[in-house]
Amino acid sequence: MKRRKKIASLVISAGMIIGFFSTQLVYSQIATINVGLRVGINALAINHDKVYLEDLLLSGSSYQNKVGYHLCGFLRFNLDNVFIQPELSGDIYRKTFSFAIPGTDETVSLPFSLSDKSYVASISSLIGYTIQKDGPFLINVYLGPSMKYLYRSEYDLNSNASFTDKEPYYRYTGIVGFSFNVSKVHFDLRYEINLTDSNIHFDDQIDLPDALKQISLKKSENVLSFSIGVMF
């Protein structure tokens, strides 16, 4: 598993490097350059998140997704119907974990609810194709890699104890999407497929009870997002 994650990370990194240098190489052949800004919402479409107590997987754990927020700025380098689109974006992801920890009496379990609000910055390198160009209307499809930097997570335990994890995590995703333009108004719908997991540990949170310091989360999240903005 670790070997597969390492290979995925190397492939995505290589794809982003190739995308960057491809942008430089074709710069002289570019017909037009567009600049855009979008805002929107996101949701964790498919989660494979797991909650562990030390090395024990808590089988009764579950999660509830909540609507998050998306902000993105991008450039589009057009070569006829093909375009290259580097992006810089920020997201807030929100969800709630529910799980139970075995008590001292094996027949009793202690229920917990953990809200998670994560802040993520991303760099993406996309290649796309314009399938419809008719007056003010543009219809495009695209795909490409993205590198995500999770720099802050805010947790709320049972709605009465809060703590923050500022340890950074990196992960990689693959993006496939569809965009539609009406003149300068830009609509975007995309799906991000997670390629690497994030392992979150709470053993350094001094305000948590000892039992909860043994809890860890394994995050593996696919994200669906919709945004609207302008493209000049």
C-alpha positions in Angstrom: 0.0 0.0 0.0 2.8 2.4 0.9 4.6 1.6 -2.3 1.4 2.3 -4.3 0.9 5.7 -2.5 4.6 6.6 -3.2 4.2 5.8 -6.9 1.0 7.8 -7.1 2.7 10.8 -5.5 5.6 10.6 -8.0 3.3 10.3 -11.0 1.2 13.3 -9.9 4.3 15.4 -9.1 5.7 14.5 -12.5 2.4 15.4 -14.2 2.4 18.8 -12.5 6.0 19.5 -13.5 5.3 18.4 -17.1 2.2 20.6 -17.2 4.2 23.6 -16.0 7.0 23.3 -18.5 4.5 22.5 -21.3 2.9 25.9 -20.5 6.2 27.6 -21.0 7.0 25.7 -24.2 3.7 26.6 -25.9 3.5 30.2 -24.7 4.6 31.6 -28.0 1.9 29.7 -29.8 -0.9 30.8 -27.6 -3.8 32.5 -29.3 -5.4 34.1 -26.3 -5.0 34.2 -22.5 -7.9 34.3 -20.1 -8.0 35.2 -16.4 -10.7 34.0 -14.1 -12.0 33.9 -10.6 -14.6 31.5 -9.1 -16.4 31.0 -5.8 -18.6 28.1 -4.9 -19.4 25.2 -2.7 -18.0 21.7 -2.2 -19.1 18.4 -0.7 -17.2 15.3 0.2 -18.9 13.0 -2.4 -17.3 9.7 -1.3 -15.5 9.2 2.0 -13.4 6.2 3.0 -12.5 7.8 6.4 -11.8 5.5 9.3 -11.5 6.0 13.0 -8.9 4.0 15.0 -8.2 3.5 18.7 -4.5 2.8 18.6 -4.4 0.0 16.0 -8.0 -1.0 16.5 -10.5 0.0 13.8 -13.7 1.3 15.4 -16.3 -0.7 13.4 -19.3 1.5 14.6 -17.8 4.8 13.3 -19.7 6.9 10.8 -19.6 10.3 9.3 -21.9 13.1 8.0 -20.8 15.4 5.2 -21.6 19.1 5.3 -21.4 21.8 2.6 -18.0 23.5 2.4 -16.6 26.5 0.5 -14.4 26.9 -2.6 -12.4 29.9 -4.0 -10.2 29.7 -7.1 -8.2 31.9 -9.4 -6.9 30.6 -12.7 -5.2 31.4 -16.0 -6.3 29.8 -19.3 -3.8 29.5 -22.2 -5.7 28.8 -25.4 -4.3 27.0 -28.4 -7.3 26.7 -30.8 -9.6 24.2 -29.1 -7.1 23.0 -26.5 -6.2 24.9 -23.4 -3.9 24.7 -20.4 -5.2 26.0 -17.1 -3.0 26.4 -14.0 -5.1 27.1 -10.8 -4.5 28.3 -7.3 -7.5 27.6 -5.0 -8.6 27.4 -1.3 -11.2 25.2 0.2 -12.9 24.6 3.5 -14.1 21.0 4.0 -16.7 20.2 6.8 -17.9 16.9 8.2 -18.8 15.2 11.5 -17.5 11.8 12.8 -19.5 9.7 15.2 -17.8 6.8 17.0 -17.8 4.9 20.3 -14.9 4.0 22.5 -15.1 0.8 24.6 -15.4 1.6 28.3 -13.9 -0.2 31.3 -16.9 -2.5 31.2 -16.8 -4.3 27.8 -20.6 -4.1 27.5 -20.5 -0.3 27.7 -19.3 2.0 25.0 -18.8 5.8 25.2 -20.3 7.7 22.3 -18.5 10.7 20.8 -19.2 13.2 18.0 -16.2 15.0 16.4 -16.8 17.9 14.0 -14.0 18.5 11.5 -13.4 21.8 9.6 -10.3 21.6 7.4 -8.6 24.4 5.5 -6.9 23.4 2.3 -4.8 25.3 -0.3 -4.3 23.7 -3.8 -2.2 24.0 -6.9 -3.6 22.4 -10.0 -2.4 21.9 -13.6 -5.3 21.1 -16.0 -5.5 20.4 -19.7 -8.8 20.8 -21.5 -10.7 20.8 -24.7 -13.4 23.2 -26.0 -16.1 21.1 -27.5 -18.5 23.9 -28.3 -17.7 27.5 -29.3 -20.7 29.4 -30.5 -20.8 33.2 -30.0 -20.8 33.9 -26.3 -21.2 30.2 -25.4 -18.3 27.9 -24.5 -18.5 24.3 -23.3 -15.3 22.7 -22.1 -14.1 19.4 -20.5 -10.8 19.1 -18.7 -8.7 16.9 -16.4 -5.4 17.0 -14.6 -3.5 16.6 -11.3 -3.7 18.7 -8.1 -1.5 19.0 -5.1 -3.3 19.9 -1.8 -1.8 21.4 1.3 -4.0 20.9 4.4 -2.7 23.5 6.8 -5.3 23.7 9.5 -8.0 21.6 11.0 -10.5 22.7 13.7 -12.2 20.0 15.7 -15.1 20.2 18.1 -15.7 17.3 20.4 -19.3 16.6 21.6 -20.0 20.4 21.0 -18.2 21.3 24.3 -14.5 20.9 23.7 -12.5 22.4 20.8 -8.9 22.1 19.6 -6.9 22.9 16.5 -4.4 20.8 14.6 -1.9 22.9 12.7 0.4 20.1 11.5 0.5 20.3 7.7 -0.4 17.4 5.5 0.0 17.0 1.7 -2.0 14.9 -0.6 -2.6 14.5 -4.3 -5.8 14.2 -6.3 -6.9 13.8 -9.9 -9.5 16.2 -11.3 -12.0 15.7 -14.1 -14.5 18.4 -14.8 -16.8 20.4 -17.1 -17.2 24.1 -17.5 -19.7 26.4 -19.3 -19.4 30.0 -20.3 -22.0 32.6 -21.2 -20.0 35.6 -22.3 -17.8 36.4 -19.3 -19.9 34.4 -16.8 -18.1 31.1 -16.0 -19.7 27.9 -14.4 -17.6 25.0 -13.3 -18.5 21.5 -12.0 -15.7 19.1 -11.1 -14.9 15.8 -9.3 -11.7 15.2 -7.4 -10.4 11.7 -6.9 -8.2 11.2 -3.9 -4.9 9.4 -4.6 -3.2 9.6 -1.2 -4.5 9.3 2.3 -4.0 11.6 5.3 -3.4 10.1 8.8 -4.3 12.4 11.6 -3.2 11.7 15.2 -4.3 13.5 18.4 -1.7 12.3 20.9 -0.2 15.8 21.1 -3.4 17.5 22.1 -2.9 18.2 25.8 -6.5 19.2 26.6 -7.9 15.9 25.5 -8.7 13.0 27.8 -6.1 10.2 27.7 -8.5 7.8 26.0 -9.1 10.2 23.1 -5.4 10.9 22.6 -5.2 7.3 21.3 -7.7 8.1 18.5 -6.5 8.6 15.0 -8.3 9.4 11.7 -7.4 8.0 8.2 -8.9 10.4 5.7 -9.5 9.4 2.1 -12.0 11.8 0.5 -13.3 12.4 -3.0 -14.7 15.9 -3.5 -17.5 17.2 -5.7 -17.6 21.0 -6.2 -19.6 23.6 -8.1 -18.6 27.2 -8.6 -19.5 30.3 -10.5 -17.4 33.3 -11.5 -16.0 35.4 -14.3 -13.5 34.8 -17.0 -12.0 37.7 -19.0 
